[in-house]
Structures are given as structure tokens and as C-alpha cells.
Amino acid sequence: MDERRDSRRFETPDTAMVGLGPYSREIGHIMEISMTGLSFNYVSDNKPTDNLHELDLFMAGSPFYLYKIQCETVWDTDTVYESRFTSHNIRMRGVKFKDLSSTQKSQLEYFIENHSVGDAP
């Protein structure tokens, strides 16, 4: 698979989250983030969340919250998480950011500098 990313990517801690869609009805865990997009996983009923055009970025247990980031889905795939006790349908999605304001860019840069845990593989 060809590398299509044009920005340095960073891993995030378990507390890095996204709220999906208006009013953040669903929540996902951020896997990797860059200045141009991010990837995350989320629990699903085995179908992709409707067309995602906006998300919120936040840290659980922290006052950091970045609202209404315009985005476009680049890819979405399903996987299954299984343990001895349960099985969950998990989807993984990659999005690219669109039309970030200068304030959003500044907040995103702050997030990466202060909340990432190193370069993504």
C-alpha cells in the first residue's frame, strides 16, 4: 500500500477521544493524529457511522476540548475485538481535516505537543 500521508503522525494515550457527529452521540478512541487528520476506533453495530463531516477532539479527565472540526472520511473498516468474556464490533476510521480555522490549527498543534506520546510507527 502506498504511503499517502503528508504530515508527521503521532500516537496518543488511551484518554485521547473523538466525539462523532452532532452532539457527540458516539465516542471513539484516537489511535494516531497529525496536523492534517487522525485515525480512531469506535464501537459499532457493524456498520459505519453515517457520513461523518464533523467531530470533537478531547482528552478524558482534562479540560482540553476542540469543537466542531470539519473532516472527511478517507477510509473506514471493521474488525472484531474478542476477549474471554465478550465480543465487540469495532470499526476503525481515518479522516482528514478540512477548513481548519487558525484557532483550531493552534489548538491542534497544542494537543499534539502536549498530549501525544511519540511518533506513530
Backbone as CSV, one residue per row, in Angstrom:
resi,resn,N_x,N_y,N_z,CA_x,CA_y,CA_z,C_x,C_y,C_z
1,MET,0.846,-1.181,0.000,0.000,0.000,0.000,0.890,1.243,0.000
2,ASP,0.605,2.173,-0.845,1.394,3.402,-0.933,1.120,4.297,0.268
3,GLU,2.161,4.946,0.750,2.036,5.915,1.832,1.438,7.197,1.271
4,ARG,0.273,7.611,1.794,-0.401,8.807,1.286,-0.344,9.960,2.265
5,ARG,0.219,9.725,3.425,0.233,10.771,4.440,1.310,11.798,4.122
6,ASP,0.996,13.056,4.381,1.973,14.105,4.114,2.354,14.860,5.383
7,SER,1.933,14.366,6.541,2.249,15.003,7.812,2.791,13.970,8.793
8,ARG,3.645,14.417,9.673,4.169,13.562,10.724,3.024,13.108,11.619
9,ARG,2.983,11.811,11.931,1.907,11.230,12.721,2.394,10.920,14.137
10,PHE,1.475,11.031,15.096,1.795,10.821,16.500,0.811,9.860,17.136
11,GLU,1.320,9.016,18.038,0.441,8.160,18.827,-0.167,8.977,19.953
12,THR,-1.297,8.505,20.461,-1.989,9.218,21.530,-2.229,8.270,22.706
13,PRO,-2.419,8.835,23.896,-2.733,7.991,25.057,-4.173,7.491,24.995
14,ASP,-4.509,6.570,25.888,-5.858,5.999,25.924,-6.937,7.029,26.215
15,THR,-6.561,8.162,26.755,-7.548,9.180,27.119,-7.860,10.144,25.970
16,ALA,-7.206,9.991,24.822,-7.463,10.850,23.657,-8.691,10.321,22.910
17,MET,-9.723,11.154,22.804,-11.011,10.708,22.289,-11.552,11.649,21.209
18,VAL,-12.487,11.127,20.419,-13.259,11.943,19.489,-14.737,11.720,19.761
19,GLY,-15.499,12.795,19.632,-16.950,12.712,19.646,-17.403,12.769,18.206
20,LEU,-18.215,11.821,17.791,-18.604,11.701,16.387,-19.941,12.375,16.126
21,GLY,-19.930,13.303,15.208,-21.165,13.926,14.757,-21.750,14.933,15.722
22,PRO,-22.885,15.477,15.357,-23.535,16.498,16.189,-23.857,15.948,17.575
23,TYR,-23.573,16.732,18.567,-23.849,16.389,19.961,-23.082,15.160,20.435
24,SER,-22.092,14.704,19.680,-21.196,13.614,20.076,-21.941,12.413,20.654
25,ARG,-22.886,11.891,19.908,-23.656,10.726,20.361,-22.779,9.491,20.491
26,GLU,-21.743,9.388,19.683,-20.828,8.256,19.743,-19.431,8.781,20.024
27,ILE,-18.637,7.948,20.674,-17.281,8.340,21.043,-16.308,7.302,20.518
28,GLY,-15.149,7.777,20.049,-14.104,6.885,19.576,-12.778,7.205,20.250
29,HIS,-11.864,6.256,20.187,-10.522,6.421,20.747,-9.546,6.758,19.616
30,ILE,-8.819,7.860,19.769,-7.846,8.275,18.747,-6.637,7.355,18.788
31,MET,-6.264,6.826,17.641,-5.097,5.952,17.529,-3.861,6.752,17.130
32,GLU,-4.006,7.588,16.095,-2.918,8.420,15.583,-3.497,9.772,15.180
33,ILE,-2.631,10.788,15.257,-3.081,12.124,14.882,-1.951,12.877,14.205
34,SER,-2.299,13.777,13.305,-1.338,14.666,12.654,-2.026,16.017,12.479
35,MET,-1.328,16.950,11.894,-1.931,18.262,11.631,-2.942,18.205,10.483
36,THR,-2.991,17.095,9.759,-3.918,17.007,8.623,-5.030,15.979,8.800
37,GLY,-4.987,15.179,9.875,-6.031,14.187,10.072,-5.745,13.287,11.252
38,LEU,-6.610,12.287,11.428,-6.420,11.333,12.512,-7.088,10.020,12.172
39,SER,-6.727,8.977,12.930,-7.419,7.696,12.834,-7.927,7.344,14.220
40,PHE,-9.059,6.657,14.260,-9.660,6.297,15.537,-10.455,5.013,15.388
41,ASN,-10.747,4.378,16.529,-11.641,3.232,16.510,-12.864,3.545,17.347
42,TYR,-13.949,2.859,17.055,-15.205,3.102,17.765,-16.060,1.851,17.744
43,VAL,-16.867,1.677,18.789,-17.780,0.552,18.866,-18.925,0.817,17.907
44,SER,-19.332,-0.234,17.218,-20.310,-0.070,16.157,-21.320,-1.203,16.172
45,ASP,-22.434,-0.993,15.516,-23.400,-2.072,15.312,-23.114,-2.763,13.982
46,ASN,-21.826,-2.779,13.623,-21.300,-3.457,12.428,-21.589,-2.708,11.133
47,LYS,-21.851,-1.434,11.222,-21.976,-0.613,10.027,-21.301,0.725,10.320
48,PRO,-20.769,1.386,9.316,-20.112,2.664,9.569,-21.089,3.715,10.071
49,THR,-20.576,4.611,10.896,-21.369,5.762,11.314,-21.734,6.537,10.053
50,ASP,-22.931,7.091,10.015,-23.349,7.878,8.861,-22.267,8.868,8.466
51,ASN,-22.394,9.421,7.285,-21.406,10.363,6.771,-20.927,11.304,7.859
52,LEU,-19.684,11.174,8.217,-19.101,11.997,9.270,-18.493,13.238,8.639
53,HIS,-18.973,14.407,9.035,-18.475,15.659,8.494,-17.878,16.550,9.576
54,GLU,-18.037,16.138,10.828,-17.601,16.975,11.921,-17.326,16.089,13.136
55,LEU,-16.291,16.430,13.887,-16.014,15.714,15.121,-15.444,16.672,16.153
56,ASP,-15.490,16.240,17.406,-14.901,16.966,18.523,-13.716,16.144,19.009
57,LEU,-12.671,16.807,19.435,-11.479,16.152,19.936,-11.313,16.551,21.398
58,PHE,-11.093,15.567,22.281,-10.944,15.893,23.694,-10.105,14.848,24.410
59,MET,-9.707,15.199,25.618,-8.960,14.304,26.494,-9.846,13.988,27.688
60,ALA,-10.113,12.711,27.924,-10.888,12.329,29.099,-10.126,12.776,30.346
61,GLY,-10.832,13.393,31.273,-10.215,13.847,32.505,-9.391,15.114,32.382
62,SER,-9.548,15.826,31.284,-8.785,17.047,31.040,-9.736,18.134,30.538
63,PRO,-9.414,19.391,30.783,-10.281,20.456,30.266,-10.110,20.715,28.767
64,PHE,-9.118,20.079,28.120,-8.901,20.316,26.686,-10.096,19.796,25.893
65,TYR,-10.625,20.629,24.996,-11.737,20.244,24.130,-11.681,21.094,22.872
66,LEU,-11.613,20.448,21.721,-11.581,21.145,20.434,-12.873,20.803,19.693
67,TYR,-13.739,21.790,19.516,-15.087,21.606,18.983,-15.147,21.685,17.463
68,LYS,-16.080,20.946,16.919,-16.546,21.079,15.540,-15.427,21.157,14.505
69,ILE,-14.607,20.127,14.469,-13.561,20.031,13.457,-14.195,19.465,12.192
70,GLN,-14.156,20.219,11.120,-14.681,19.742,9.845,-13.735,18.663,9.317
71,CYS,-14.303,17.570,8.801,-13.468,16.468,8.330,-14.159,15.704,7.210
72,GLU,-13.369,14.838,6.609,-13.858,13.972,5.536,-13.281,12.585,5.761
73,THR,-14.117,11.549,5.684,-13.646,10.182,5.854,-12.788,9.775,4.671
74,VAL,-11.619,9.201,4.970,-10.719,8.692,3.946,-10.888,7.182,3.829
75,TRP,-11.025,6.515,4.949,-11.250,5.070,4.968,-12.018,4.679,6.226
76,ASP,-12.690,3.538,6.172,-13.434,3.003,7.299,-13.476,1.488,7.128
77,THR,-13.109,0.753,8.172,-13.069,-0.699,8.072,-13.539,-1.320,9.375
78,ASP,-14.009,-2.560,9.315,-14.461,-3.206,10.536,-13.456,-4.244,11.007
79,THR,-13.522,-4.523,12.281,-12.705,-5.538,12.921,-13.509,-6.043,14.107
80,VAL,-13.058,-7.066,14.767,-13.772,-7.589,15.930,-12.801,-7.681,17.089
81,TYR,-13.216,-7.189,18.234,-12.441,-7.301,19.460,-13.055,-8.432,20.269
82,GLU,-12.244,-9.424,20.604,-12.758,-10.544,21.384,-11.907,-10.749,22.620
83,SER,-12.569,-11.079,23.707,-11.885,-11.487,24.922,-12.590,-12.742,25.434
84,ARG,-12.144,-13.250,26.550,-12.781,-14.444,27.117,-14.250,-14.207,27.428
85,PHE,-14.587,-12.963,27.743,-15.916,-12.685,28.261,-16.860,-12.013,27.283
86,THR,-16.325,-11.386,26.250,-17.197,-10.600,25.383,-16.604,-10.456,23.984
87,SER,-17.427,-10.014,23.081,-17.006,-9.713,21.722,-17.676,-8.402,21.314
88,HIS,-16.912,-7.494,20.713,-17.452,-6.207,20.291,-17.136,-5.979,18.827
89,ASN,-18.066,-5.368,18.117,-17.799,-4.929,16.758,-17.118,-3.573,16.845
90,ILE,-15.915,-3.510,16.351,-15.123,-2.286,16.386,-14.846,-1.879,14.945
91,ARG,-15.029,-0.603,14.662,-14.672,-0.066,13.356,-13.478,0.848,13.549
92,MET,-12.667,0.944,12.524,-11.548,1.880,12.515,-11.761,2.824,11.348
93,ARG,-11.458,4.108,11.573,-11.708,5.114,10.548,-10.547,6.103,10.496
94,GLY,-10.229,6.527,9.289,-9.263,7.593,9.078,-9.971,8.783,8.463
95,VAL,-9.694,9.970,8.993,-10.305,11.190,8.459,-9.230,12.220,8.176
96,LYS,-9.518,13.098,7.228,-8.646,14.243,7.004,-9.426,15.486,7.401
97,PHE,-8.697,16.437,7.985,-9.318,17.675,8.418,-9.566,18.580,7.223
98,LYS,-10.623,19.378,7.323,-10.975,20.318,6.258,-11.204,21.700,6.865
99,ASP,-10.713,22.710,6.198,-11.026,24.103,6.528,-10.827,24.455,8.002
100,LEU,-9.683,24.047,8.570,-9.402,24.406,9.958,-9.173,25.907,10.074
101,SER,-9.769,26.510,11.092,-9.508,27.923,11.366,-8.118,28.048,11.981
102,SER,-7.601,29.248,12.050,-6.283,29.456,12.662,-6.322,29.072,14.142
103,THR,-7.429,29.300,14.815,-7.573,28.907,16.222,-7.561,27.391,16.356
104,GLN,-8.286,26.701,15.480,-8.295,25.235,15.516,-6.909,24.670,15.236
105,LYS,-6.187,25.257,14.279,-4.827,24.800,13.989,-3.931,24.970,15.206
106,SER,-4.053,26.102,15.863,-3.266,26.367,17.057,-3.608,25.375,18.171
107,GLN,-4.886,25.106,18.377,-5.298,24.153,19.407,-4.851,22.730,19.057
108,LEU,-4.913,22.376,17.782,-4.469,21.061,17.345,-2.960,20.901,17.575
109,GLU,-2.210,21.922,17.251,-0.771,21.904,17.490,-0.482,21.758,18.987
110,TYR,-1.217,22.487,19.814,-1.073,22.376,21.272,-1.354,20.940,21.712
111,PHE,-2.439,20.359,21.204,-2.804,18.991,21.560,-1.668,18.028,21.225
112,ILE,-1.137,18.118,20.024,-0.071,17.215,19.600,1.170,17.402,20.465
113,GLU,1.552,18.627,20.716,2.753,18.903,21.512,2.610,18.461,22.964
114,ASN,1.422,18.573,23.521,1.232,18.323,24.949,0.548,17.001,25.312
115,HIS,-0.084,16.355,24.350,-0.829,15.151,24.684,-0.454,13.913,23.859
116,SER,0.400,14.032,22.868,0.802,12.837,22.126,1.896,12.114,22.917
117,VAL,2.104,10.846,22.585,3.085,10.036,23.324,4.243,9.577,22.449
118,GLY,4.435,10.219,21.318,5.561,9.894,20.441,5.124,9.659,19.013
119,ASP,6.116,9.462,18.164,5.839,9.227,16.744,5.098,7.909,16.533
120,ALA,4.168,7.912,15.597,3.456,6.699,15.227,4.358,5.859,14.331
121,PRO,4.219,4.554,14.408,5.057,3.669,13.554,4.728,3.832,12.076
